[in-house]
């Protein structure tokens, strides 16, 4: 049986079975002019009144009026050439991000601080291990001899070092997922956001790390051609972790493909949004850079507030704005939770 998705007042929901769609229509939870989608529709969402078998609780005149105008959920958007509704202007998405963050900056900043402390603690513990010093001593004793560097002891130390570095990298990826994906989406949706979101990635670690690995490999391969294809690829796959968050049963490779699909035609818009945040960061750095011409001490003093603004204001702002971008992508076929 096909899965159905529907959009009411700009919020997408689903998947549901058709019987649930029928119930919503009868009870007024789904209006004739609201948009619905199933796999048979391709990339185009259609008004509910066009679907056979749906009987609406609205009066016939209301249904007819809804049929003659776009759904209120998407009335602010024009349909593009593929039939999908267009994305909201970037300035509107940024405004929504600011409104969603109101009163919740502290929660996100707290999570970011905890993440940094954990990362620093892990790095300190790793640097305290005797493995690196043992590795350097082995190299010194071997005097660069390939035969000595191929010895079992040397290789064992090297493999253990690489394994520890890999674990540290995985921990960083999962912590970043907790802040940039889980918490950002919760804030964007006005859901409960708490510092505990930071650790939610560990419950689904293998899928998240597998997706991150696929994205990294694809971007690396595209970058071998030239830097521009690598940048394009990074924006194609930029929604992967959001998609994984909304679809617990979806495989990592599937989420990567879905990100590429829904970002078709919108990569430039996301790049423009990111360019705006980079411009804000550069403006913050102008005073300390200018002060360097006159006084290094003054430049150092001005650098502190500049970095704090970038990390604790622009950082959360840009992160939640990216989550808003994802929420409003027209091609997305899974609803807000």
TORNU-179025 format. One line per 8 residues: number of its first residue (from 0); for each residue y, x, z of C-alpha. Coordinates in Angstrom, 3 decimals, padded with zeros to 6 digits. Layout:
// residues N
NUM> Y X Z | ... $
END
This chain:
// residues 337
0> 000.000 000.000 000.000 | 003.433 001.349 -000.989 | 005.862 002.518 001.664 | 009.296 000.920 001.575 | 012.690 002.170 002.756 | 015.853 000.141 003.238 | 019.532 000.778 003.985 | 021.636 -001.492 006.183 $
8> 025.283 -000.671 006.943 | 024.879 002.849 005.604 | 021.814 003.689 007.764 | 018.532 004.305 005.976 | 015.297 003.229 007.693 | 011.601 003.413 006.917 | 008.922 003.802 005.893 | 007.715 000.225 006.474 $
16> 005.144 -001.987 004.819 | 006.230 -004.780 002.507 | 005.257 -007.386 005.108 | 007.840 -005.865 007.465 | 010.422 -005.995 004.683 | 009.617 -009.701 004.209 | 010.068 -010.330 007.934 | 013.424 -008.544 008.014 $
24> 014.633 -010.573 005.025 | 013.570 -013.891 006.603 | 015.180 -013.078 009.959 | 018.426 -011.738 008.523 | 017.811 -008.085 009.355 | 017.847 -007.339 005.623 | 020.439 -009.002 003.420 | 020.217 -009.748 -000.272 $
32> 022.771 -007.072 -001.137 | 021.219 -004.302 000.980 | 019.467 -001.507 -000.900 | 015.725 -000.880 -000.832 | 013.506 001.845 -002.272 | 009.841 002.491 -002.977 | 008.123 005.176 -005.026 | 007.906 002.902 -008.092 $
40> 011.730 002.912 -008.312 | 011.915 006.638 -009.053 | 015.226 007.960 -007.692 | 017.118 004.672 -007.901 | 017.700 002.388 -004.911 | 017.853 -001.317 -005.842 | 019.429 -004.397 -004.225 | 016.910 -006.289 -002.127 $
48> 017.498 -009.513 -004.061 | 015.880 -007.921 -007.150 | 012.535 -007.501 -005.345 | 010.026 -010.278 -005.994 | 008.592 -011.881 -002.884 | 011.582 -011.423 -000.578 | 013.043 -014.652 000.811 | 016.354 -014.207 002.619 $
56> 017.706 -016.057 005.599 | 021.156 -015.963 003.913 | 022.383 -019.071 002.180 | 021.821 -018.971 -001.621 | 025.565 -018.610 -002.219 | 025.714 -015.577 000.059 | 022.775 -014.008 -001.743 | 024.417 -014.654 -005.097 $
64> 027.662 -013.056 -003.897 | 025.758 -010.031 -002.615 | 024.031 -009.698 -005.959 | 027.361 -009.478 -007.753 | 028.772 -006.573 -005.703 | 027.459 -003.263 -004.280 | 025.855 -003.257 -000.862 | 028.308 -002.679 001.967 $
72> 026.143 000.254 002.960 | 027.172 002.085 -000.191 | 030.374 000.340 -001.265 | 032.352 003.546 -000.794 | 030.246 005.419 -003.334 | 029.988 005.357 -007.104 | 026.578 005.484 -008.732 | 025.859 008.711 -010.586 $
80> 024.147 009.023 -013.948 | 020.668 008.960 -012.392 | 021.365 005.694 -010.634 | 021.743 007.269 -007.195 | 024.791 006.498 -005.119 | 027.234 009.392 -004.874 | 027.766 011.565 -001.812 | 030.786 010.940 000.384 $
88> 033.711 013.371 000.017 | 033.330 016.569 002.032 | 036.444 015.789 004.093 | 034.846 012.504 005.212 | 031.639 014.289 006.231 | 033.668 016.834 008.204 | 035.604 014.028 009.896 | 032.339 012.344 010.875 $
96> 031.089 015.665 012.270 | 034.218 016.037 014.428 | 033.874 012.489 015.712 | 030.172 012.965 016.501 | 030.939 016.196 018.391 | 033.638 014.594 020.509 | 032.576 015.009 024.125 | 029.408 016.873 023.139 $
104> 030.742 020.303 022.250 | 029.746 021.492 025.723 | 026.097 020.558 025.200 | 025.879 022.431 021.924 | 027.765 025.454 023.252 | 025.459 025.518 026.289 | 022.390 025.506 024.033 | 023.883 028.283 021.899 $
112> 024.598 030.413 024.973 | 021.060 029.946 026.281 | 019.701 030.882 022.843 | 021.783 034.077 022.784 | 020.698 034.992 026.330 | 017.017 034.477 025.436 | 017.381 036.540 022.262 | 019.094 039.354 024.161 $
120> 016.442 039.264 026.892 | 013.615 039.425 024.347 | 015.298 042.304 022.501 | 015.757 044.164 025.799 | 012.109 043.709 026.757 | 010.938 044.891 023.348 | 013.210 047.946 023.430 | 011.862 048.757 026.913 $
128> 008.296 049.035 025.647 | 007.050 052.599 025.155 | 005.785 051.850 021.654 | 008.863 053.031 019.743 | 009.087 056.266 021.735 | 005.371 056.854 021.130 | 005.908 056.279 017.434 | 008.787 058.764 017.301 $
136> 006.767 061.358 019.227 | 003.890 060.954 016.785 | 006.218 061.534 013.857 | 007.760 064.576 015.544 | 004.354 066.085 016.364 | 003.110 065.482 012.841 | 006.246 067.095 011.378 | 006.136 064.549 008.642 $
144> 002.517 065.328 007.763 | 001.049 062.471 005.751 | -002.380 063.213 007.162 | -001.140 062.881 010.760 | 000.864 059.747 009.933 | -002.330 058.218 008.540 | -004.195 058.831 011.796 | -005.653 055.815 013.648 $
152> -003.351 056.309 016.656 | -000.219 056.364 014.543 | -001.280 053.325 012.491 | -002.248 051.381 015.620 | 001.154 051.965 017.223 | 002.901 051.047 013.980 | 000.924 047.812 013.575 | 001.569 046.774 017.176 $
160> 005.294 047.451 016.713 | 005.421 045.361 013.537 | 003.494 042.534 015.238 | 005.957 042.452 018.145 | 008.907 042.451 015.751 | 007.284 039.562 013.882 | 006.865 037.555 017.093 | 010.516 038.178 018.017 $
168> 011.633 036.991 014.580 | 009.504 033.826 014.902 | 010.998 033.061 018.323 | 014.509 033.444 016.864 | 013.681 031.108 013.967 | 012.338 028.402 016.298 | 015.299 028.657 018.673 | 017.696 028.423 015.734 $
176> 015.801 025.364 014.485 | 016.300 023.703 017.865 | 020.079 024.105 017.681 | 020.841 023.872 013.952 | 018.350 021.136 013.066 | 017.201 019.102 016.083 | 020.402 019.096 018.140 | 022.686 018.922 015.087 $
184> 020.856 015.851 013.739 | 020.855 014.149 017.134 | 024.602 014.670 017.456 | 025.261 013.576 013.871 | 023.299 010.370 014.509 | 024.931 009.763 017.892 | 021.491 010.067 019.494 | 020.883 011.747 022.831 $
192> 021.417 015.502 022.558 | 020.396 017.831 025.356 | 019.851 021.520 025.936 | 016.096 020.868 025.833 | 016.415 020.277 022.065 | 016.619 024.064 021.823 | 012.882 024.366 022.488 | 011.557 021.447 020.426 $
200> 010.696 023.682 017.490 | 007.929 025.377 019.480 | 005.908 022.131 019.504 | 005.763 022.208 015.691 | 006.069 025.958 015.292 | 003.461 026.650 012.619 | 004.855 024.086 010.179 | 008.448 025.246 010.714 $
208> 007.576 028.929 010.362 | 005.473 028.249 007.278 | 008.376 026.401 005.666 | 010.785 029.192 006.614 | 008.381 031.713 005.087 | 008.125 029.763 001.828 | 011.907 029.450 001.608 | 012.412 033.134 002.353 $
216> 009.883 034.211 -000.268 | 011.339 031.938 -002.945 | 014.887 033.096 -002.235 | 013.766 036.728 -002.300 | 012.056 036.277 -005.669 | 015.107 034.549 -007.143 | 017.363 037.275 -005.730 | 015.344 039.895 -007.601 $
224> 016.736 038.423 -010.810 | 020.312 038.562 -009.562 | 022.276 037.601 -006.478 | 023.563 034.316 -007.954 | 020.080 032.794 -008.561 | 019.248 033.753 -004.965 | 022.312 031.883 -003.662 | 021.464 028.841 -005.800 $
232> 017.905 028.886 -004.448 | 019.156 029.059 -000.853 | 021.163 025.867 -001.396 | 018.265 024.165 -003.170 | 016.047 024.658 -000.114 | 018.773 024.203 002.526 | 017.617 020.712 003.590 | 013.975 021.697 004.163 $
240> 014.081 021.896 007.962 | 015.996 018.619 008.258 | 013.303 016.980 006.112 | 010.554 018.434 008.306 | 012.302 017.030 011.365 | 012.390 013.533 009.881 | 008.840 013.653 008.478 | 006.354 014.924 011.099 $
248> 003.414 014.394 008.749 | 004.893 016.187 005.750 | 003.543 019.590 004.762 | 005.901 022.568 004.648 | 005.581 023.129 000.892 | 006.195 019.425 000.289 | 009.409 019.575 002.338 | 010.609 022.556 000.292 $
256> 010.041 020.612 -002.937 | 011.743 017.539 -001.497 | 014.788 019.604 -000.541 | 015.041 020.941 -004.071 | 014.834 017.396 -005.447 | 017.490 015.791 -003.257 | 019.872 018.742 -003.645 | 019.891 018.443 -007.424 $
264> 023.525 017.937 -008.368 | 024.841 018.542 -004.834 | 024.445 022.285 -004.297 | 028.036 022.955 -005.381 | 029.353 020.382 -002.938 | 027.525 021.984 -000.006 | 028.760 025.400 -001.147 | 032.299 024.008 -001.136 $
272> 031.837 022.752 002.419 | 030.556 026.127 003.572 | 033.415 027.876 001.764 | 035.859 025.744 003.753 | 034.305 026.860 007.051 | 034.304 030.487 005.897 | 038.006 030.130 005.108 | 038.628 028.822 008.635 $
280> 036.771 031.832 010.050 | 038.813 034.227 007.912 | 042.052 032.608 009.107 | 040.917 033.191 012.700 | 040.369 036.871 011.912 | 043.771 037.397 010.251 | 045.764 038.052 013.483 | 043.438 040.827 014.788 $
288> 043.190 042.398 011.328 | 046.976 042.361 010.992 | 047.384 043.795 014.500 | 045.231 046.792 013.529 | 048.129 048.026 011.403 | 050.269 048.401 014.508 | 048.103 048.659 017.620 | 044.301 048.995 017.911 $
296> 044.534 047.786 021.515 | 046.356 044.612 020.479 | 043.802 044.088 017.700 | 040.961 044.317 020.235 | 042.706 041.830 022.526 | 043.238 039.352 019.675 | 039.675 039.809 018.430 | 038.203 038.191 021.558 $
304> 039.738 034.689 021.138 | 039.157 034.849 017.378 | 035.435 035.461 017.843 | 035.200 032.773 020.542 | 036.828 030.205 018.243 | 034.504 031.108 015.370 | 031.331 031.027 017.476 | 032.063 028.072 019.762 $
312> 034.244 025.811 017.608 | 033.651 026.551 013.928 | 029.927 027.236 014.499 | 029.016 023.839 016.018 | 031.448 022.075 013.665 | 029.838 023.594 010.544 | 026.317 022.961 011.864 | 026.878 019.253 012.534 $
320> 028.769 018.881 009.225 | 025.663 020.205 007.428 | 023.571 017.613 009.279 | 026.006 014.897 008.142 | 025.682 016.218 004.580 | 021.913 015.802 004.819 | 022.175 012.299 006.302 | 024.312 011.067 003.411 $
328> 022.426 012.647 000.515 | 021.787 009.758 -001.905 | 018.326 010.898 -003.021 | 016.916 010.958 000.499 | 014.019 008.523 000.821 | 013.416 008.747 004.563 | 015.573 007.028 007.116 | 017.472 008.057 010.195 $
336> 015.487 007.973 013.397 $
END
